[in-house]
Amino acid sequence: MAIMHARFEVSDVVGGDGSSSGGSSPASVSGPSDSDGSSCSSSSAADELFPDARELPSTSASVPVLAGVGFHPISPTSLSVLSDIDVHMQRMARLLPAFASPAAAPRAQALGRWLAGFDVGWVLEMDAGGGGGGGRLPRREVGRRVRVWAQALSTMDRVFRLRHREARNPANEAAAAQLAALGELASASAGAMLRLATAVAALGASPSALLAALDVYVPVSEAYPGLARMFSWSTAAADAALAALVDAARRCVRGLPASIRSHYPWRMPQGGEVHPCVGFWMGYFRCMLRNRVSLYLVLAGGDGGETATTPALAPGGEGGLVADLISRLEAVLEEKSGELAFPGLRQVFMLNNTHAIVRRAVRSDLAMFLPPGWARAREERMEGYVKSYLDASWAPVVSRLAAAATKPAAVSVLRRRRDPLAAFNSALENACSAQRCWKVPSPVLRRGLRRTVSEHVVPAYRRCLEAAETPAAARTVEELERQLSELFEG
C-alpha cells in the first residue's frame, strides 16, 4: 500500500519548526524536548547533566567525588579579573621579591596569593599525585573548575611572557635577578597548575571525565612548551601529564558505548515522545568535538593511525567515531522501544527519536563527521516506521470497513437493523482515545503523521459510506477528519 506524505526530507528535519538556524547542545534531562538549547561551551555542560549517579535527574542523590581536591567558591567577577593583565602585572611586581635569592618573604604564602588572584588558589590544596588528602570535589564540579583553571593558565602564560620581555631590557645584573625570580615564580606556578591535569587524568572513565581530559590537554600542550623554552625548564613533568591525559581520554572513549547503554535511567516515556537521553547524548557528542585536536590525538594513538579499539574521528568506510556512537544510541533506543506494548506506539517512539537525532546532527557541526548518505538512510528508516505504524495501528481499524461495506443477498431482519459500522466505530474510538495522549513534539512531523493517517483511513470510510446501507446517525467524513486531527496532542 502506498504511504502518502510519509517521506521526511532533510529540509523538513532541519527546520522542525520551519527554521534552519540554531545548534544542538546537551539538553536538560528534566524532560523530553525537541529544542536544541544553547551551544556547548565547556565540559561543565556534561558534568551538570551527567553526574555518575544512577538516578537522574534527582539533585539530592549522592554523587561520586574526587578525593584530593579542596575548593572555595568562585567569585562572580572572577572571569573578568582573569583578563585584567595590568592588575596581574602589578601583583607580580609586589610578589616577585619572595622568589628572589635571598627571599624577602615566605615563598609559599606569596605563591598562594599569586594563584588566588587568578581564582585558582585551590590547586595548592590538591595532592600532587592526583589523589589522597585535602578536600573533596563532586564530579559535577570538574567542568567548572577546569574552565576557570584553563582561563587562569592562559592569562598567566601571557603575563609571564610580557614580564619576561620587559625584564630583559636593559640587560644588567638587576635584570638578571628579576629574570631569575620570575623563573622561580613561573616554575612554582606551573607545578601547582599541573596538579589539576594530574587529578583529571586520575579520574575514573566517564563521559564527563573525557570532556575534562580534552579540555585540560589543550592548555597544557599550548602553554608549557613555550614556558619551558623561555625559562630553560625540562618538559618531563608536562609531557608525563599530557601522556596521562591521553591514556585517560582513551579509556573514556572506549567506555562510551557502555555509558550510552547503562549510565542513563532508561525509563521509557509512555507517550512515545523523544527520550531525554537523545538531547543529552547528541549535545555531548558536540561537546566532545569542541577540542578536535585533542580528540584526534586520542584516537590516532599519537602516531597518526587509528587505535585498535576506537574508530577514527573522520568518517571512512562505515563512518567514524561520531557515526558509531550515534548508531549505538539508536540501537539502544530500538531495543528499549520493545517495552512499549500498545500497537503502533513503538513506531511513533522511534519516529520521534530518529527525527530528533537527525535534526540535531544536520543542524550542527556533527554533520561534518558523518559519512555521505547518513541522513538519507535515516529518512528511509523513518518512512519505514510510518508504514509499520499504519500497519500496526490503523490497518486493523480500516479492515472493519470492508465487512461493513459488503451487501449479502439475504440477511436477517436483526442483521439489517444492526449498525454495520459498529465494529469500525469501536476500533476507531479505541485507537483515537489512546493516540490522543501520544506525543509528537515536532510540529512538522505531527502534521505529516496526522495527514498520513487521514489519507489512510478517510478514503476507505468514504467508500464504505457510499457502498453500505449506513444509519443516518453515522459520523460524516468531516467529523472523522476532525477526530483524526486531534491525534498526538499528548
N, C-alpha and C positions, 0 to 999 in steps of 0.2 A: 504493500500500500504506500503510495507516495505521501511523504510528510511535508505538508505545505508550511512555509515560513519556519522551517526547522534548521536553517543554516545560520551560523553565527559567525559573521565576518569579523576580521581583526578590527575594522573601523568601529564596529559596534562594541567590541570588547574593550577597546582602548577608552572610548568615551561612554562608559556605562550610564552617564547622566547627560550625555550629549556634548561633553567637553573632552579635550585631549590634553589638558595641562595637568601638572602636578606630578608627584612622585610617591613612591611607596616607602614605608618605614615600619618599624615594629609597631603594631597596633596594640592597643590596650587589651589585656587578657580578661577584662571585666565582662566582655560580651562580644558577640559577633558584630562585625562592622564591615561594610563594603567600601568604606572610605579609606584613603591611603594615609592620612595624617601628615605629620611634619617629617622632614627629611632626617636621616640618621646623621648624628654629629659626633658621637663618641661611644665608647664601649659601655658607658653608663646606661645607654638605652637597653641593652640586653641584661645588664645587672638589675635594673629596676623591674624588668619583665620576666626574667628567667633566673630567679634565685634557685639554687639547687635544693629546693624543698619540694616534696612530692605533692603537697596540697597547695594548689593555686586557685584563685588569687588571694587567699587569706593573708592579711597583713600581720596577723598576730602569730602565725606559725613560726616555729623556730627555724633559723637558717644556719647552714654551716658557716663556720668562722675560720679565719686565717690567723693562726697563732703567731705571735711575734710582732704585732703591729699595734702601736698606740696612736690615737688620733685626737685632735682637738677640732672643734667646729670651724668650718671655713667661713670667714667673714664675707658679707655680701659684696664688699668693694674689692675683694682680693684680686679678681681678674683685671680690673682697671689698674691696680697698683703694679701688677706684674709688668705692664708695658711702659711704666714710667722709668726710662733709663736714667734720667738725671738724678732721680731720687736714689736709685741703687748706686750710682757713681759716688754720690755724697756719702752714703752709708759705708761704702767700701773704703773711702779715704779715712773715715773715723775708725774703722776696724782693722785696717792693714797693720798698724803697729803691733798688734797681738801676734802677727805671723812673721814679724821681723826677728832677727837674731842679734841681741837677746830680745825675747818677747817683752813688750811693755805692759801686757795684760794677759789674763788667763786665756789660752787659745780655745779651749773647749767652749767657754762661755761666749767668746766672740763668734765662733762658728755657729753656735745655736742662734745668736741674734741675727747673723747674716742669712741663714736659711729661713728663719722666721719671717724676715722681711719679704720673702717670696711665698710665704704661707705654706712652706714645706718643712718647718722645723720638726714635724713628726717623724721624718725619716731617721732622725737620730735615735728614736725610740725603737726602731726596728732592729732585730737581730741581724748582724752582718751576714749570717749564713742563710737568712730567709725564713727562719722559724725559731721557736723557743723564746721564752722570756717575754717581757714587755706586755702591751695590751693586746686586745683582740679586735679584729676587723671583720664585721659581717661581709659576706661575699658581695652583697648588693652595693657595698661602698667602694669596691675596687675601681669601677669605671670612673667615678667622680674623682677619686684620688689620682688616678692615672692622668686624667685630663689636667688637673692642677699641676701635677708633677711635670708633665710634658711642657706646659707653658712656662713653668719656672726654669726648666733646664734650657729651653730656647732663649729666654731672656738673659739668663746667667751667662750663657755662651757669648751673647752679643756684648754684654758688659765686660767680660774678661778680654775679648778681642779688642774692644775700644780702649780699655785701660792699658792693655799691652802696647798698643801703638803709641799712646801718649807717653808711656814711661820710657820708651826707647830714645826719646829726644828731649834734651841733648844726651849724648852717650857719655856719662861720667860715673863716678863712684856712687853718688846718691841714686842715680837711675838704676844702677846695677842692684843696689839694695832694695829699691822699690820692686824691681822685676823678681828678685828672689822671694820677697814677701808675697807678691802677687801669685807666684808659682805655688807657694805653700798653701795659700787660701784656695786656689783653684784645685790643687790636689786633694785637699781635705773635703772640699765641696763635692768634687767628682766622686770620691769614695763614698761619701754619705748618700749621694743621689743614686749610686749604683745599687744600694741596698733594696730599693723598690724593684729594680729589674730582677734581682735575685729572688725576692719574695714572690713576684709574679710567676717566674719560671718554676717555683716550687709548688704552685697551686695544683690541685688535682685537675684532671682533664674534665672540662665542662665547656659549654658554649661561651659563657661569659669569660672564662679564662683564656680562650682563644682570642677573643677580641682584645683583651688586656695585653696579651703577649705581642700581638701585632701592633698595638698602639705604642707599646714601650720600645719595640725593636727599632722603629724608625728614628726617634730622637737620639737613642744611644748610638746608632750607626752613623748619624749625621754629626753629632757634637763631639764625641770622644776622640775620633781620629784627628780632628783639627786641633783640639786642645793638646793632645799628645805631641803633635808636631811643634806646636807653639812653645810648650814648656819642656820638651825633650823627655817625655814620660815613656814608659813601656805601655803597650796596649794590651798586655796579657789579661788584666782583670776585665776590661771591656770586652775583649774577644771571648773570654770564658762566659761572660754574661750573655752575649749575643748567641753563642752556641747553645747555651741552656734554654734561651727563649725559643730558638728554632726547634729544639727537641721537644719542648713543652707544647709548642703550637702543633707539631706533627701528631703528638699524642691526642691532642684535642680534635684535630681534623679526622683522625681515624675513629674517634669516638662519636662523631656527629650522627652517623646513621643510627647508632643505638640511642642517642639522645632524642632523635626525631621519633623513634618508636616508643620509648618508655619514659622519658623525662617530662612528659606533659600529661595532665589528668585528662584522659580521653573519655570524658563524659559526653555522650552524643547529644546534640541539640535535637529535641523531639519535633521541631518544626521543619527540619531539613535545611535550615539556614547555614551560612558559612561558619565553619568551626573556627573558634578563636585562634587555634594554632596556625591557621593559614596566614592571617595577618602578621602574627609574630614571626614565623619562620621566613616568610618572604622578605620582611623587613630585616631580619637577622642576616640573610644572605647579602643584602645590600650593605649592611654594616661591615660584613666580612670583606667585601670588595673595596672598602674605603682605602685600606692600605694594601694595594695590589702588589706593590714591590715586595713587601714582607711576605705576603701570601705566596707569591711566585717562588721566592727562595725556599719557603717551607715545602712547597710541592715539588720543586726542582731538585731537592736534596743537595743544594749547594753547588752542583756541577752542571746545571742546565738540563738535566734529564729528569724524567718522572721518577718518583719513588716507587717502590714495589707495591705499596699498599694504598696509594692515593692517586686519583686521576689528575691529569693536567688541568691547569686553570682555564686555558683557552680550549674551545671546542675542537674536537677532532674525532673522526670515526662516529661513535655513538654519542659523542658530546663530552664536555669536560666536567669539572667538579660541580659547577652550578647545576647543569642538567642532571647529573647523577643525584644530587641531593634533592632536587625538586621531584625527580622520579620516585625517590624513596618516600617523600612526603605523600605523593599521590597514591603510592601503594598502600601506605598505612590508612589513608582515608578510604580507599576502596575496601580494604579488609574490615575496617570498623563500620562501614556502612551496612554490613550484613546484620548489624544489631537493630536496624530499622525494619520492622517486620511488615508494616502496613503496605499493601500493594502500591507501587509507584513512588513511595517516599524515599527509598534508597536512591532511585534515579534522580529525583529532584535534588537530593543532598549532593550527589556527585556533580550534577549540572551546576549548582550554585558554587561549589568549591573549585571546580575546574575553571569556571568563568572568573572567579576571584584570583586564582593563581595566574591565569593568562593576563588578566588586566594589570596586575601588579608587575608582571615581568615585562610586558611590552611598553609600559609607561615609565620604565626606569632603565638604569644602566645595566641591569641584569641581561637585557636583550643582547648586548654585545658579546655575552659569554654563552649564548645558546646557539646550537647548531642550526643551519638552514632548515626550514620546514618544521621547526619545533612548534610554533604557534598554529600552523595549519593542521598538524597532527592532532592538536587539542580541539580545534574546531570540529574536525571529523568525529572525534570522541564525543563531543557534546551533542552532535547530531544523533549519534547512536544512543545517548542517554535519553534524548527526547523520544525517539522511536520506541525504546524499551519502556519508557514511562507510559506512553499511549497504549502499548500492548498490555501492560500490567493494570493500569487504572481504568482506561476507557473502552478498550475492546470488549470486556465483559458487559459494560453498560450498553454499548451500541448493539451488541448481539441480541439483546432483548427486543430491539425494534424489528428484527427480522421475523420473529414469531408473531409480533403484533400486526405486521403488515400482511400476513397470509390470509386468504379467503377460502376456507374449505367449502366444498359443495354443500355439505349438510352439517349443521351444528345444532346443538340443543338450544332450547329457549334460554336455559340457565347460562350457557356459554355466550349467547348473544348479549345477554344483559350485563355480563361481567365486563369491566373496563379492560380492553385489550392492551392498554399502556400501563397497567398496574405494575407489572414486573419491571418495566423500564423506569417508571417513576420511583419505585423503591430503590433500585440500584443507583439512580441518579442522585437521590437525596442522600444516600449513604456516602457516595463519593464526594459530593459538594460539601456536606457538613464537615467531613474530615479535612478536605483540602482548603477550605476557607481558613483553617488555622495554620496551614503550612506557610512558610515564608520564602519569598524570592526577593532578596533585598535590592537587586539591580532593577531599576525601572524599565530599562530596555529589555532585559531578559524576561521580566514579569509580563510585559505587554506581548512579547513574542510568544511566550508559552500559552498565555490565555487565547491568543489568536489561533494558535495551532490546535488547541483543544476544541475551540469553537468550530473550526473548519473540519474537524474530525467528527464531531457529534451533530451539529446543526443540520448539515445536508441530509444525513441519514434520518433525522427526525422529521424534516420537511417531507421527504419521500414517504415516510410512514403515514403522516397525516393525509397525504394525497391518496394513498393506496388503501388505507384501512377505514373501517367504519368506527370512527373515534367519537367519544361523547363530546357534547358541546362545551363541557367544562374543562376540556383538555387545555393545558397551557399552550400559549401561542409561541411561535418561533421567536418573536421578540422577547417574550418572557424568559425563554430558555437562554437566549443570548445574554440577557441581563444577569441571570443567575450565574452563568459561567464567567461573567466579567468580575465576579466577586471572589474568585479563587485567589489564593496565595497572599491574602492580606495579613496573615499572621495574628 
